[in-house]
Amino acid sequence: MSTTMNKLELIAAVSEEAGLAKTDAAKAVEALFSAMTKALQGKQEVRVTGFGSFVVADRKATKGRNPRTGEEIDIPASTSVRFKPGKGLKDAVSS
């Protein structure tokens, strides 16, 4: 078993778990990703009880240092998505 699960493997797992045809599972997975992306683009938090929360986080611009030269550099502001696992997921993984 590999240490990562790609999208096709996720679709196959959803298909098997839900008893769906792979094409239907693919549509469901794509719809889920699309709905989550649209919500996050609108700065909405996506919270799945027992699984976790996805939230858009803004990082301020800051100063850093080039490790090779020691020269000070500007690190621009950025936006990213953060995931905080829920209790159910934490418990399932740590067992």
SULSUL-V23914 format. One record per pair of residues at least 4 apart in sequence whose ideal C-beta (glycine too) atoms are under 6 Angstrom apart, sorted by the first residue. I is the first residue (numbers start at 1). GAP is how many residues later the second one is. If there is no record, write none. Layout:
I | GAP
I | GAP
This chain:
5 | 4
5 | 5
11 | 14
11 | 15
11 | 18
13 | 4
14 | 4
14 | 11
14 | 15
15 | 5
15 | 7
15 | 10
20 | 4
20 | 5
36 | 10
39 | 5
39 | 7
40 | 16
40 | 41
43 | 13
45 | 8
45 | 10
46 | 8
47 | 6
50 | 36
50 | 38
51 | 35
51 | 38
52 | 31
52 | 32
52 | 33
52 | 34
52 | 37
53 | 31
54 | 27
54 | 29
55 | 27
56 | 25
57 | 23
57 | 25
58 | 21
59 | 19
60 | 17
61 | 15
61 | 16
62 | 13
63 | 9
64 | 9
64 | 11
65 | 5
65 | 7
66 | 5
66 | 7
85 | 4
85 | 5
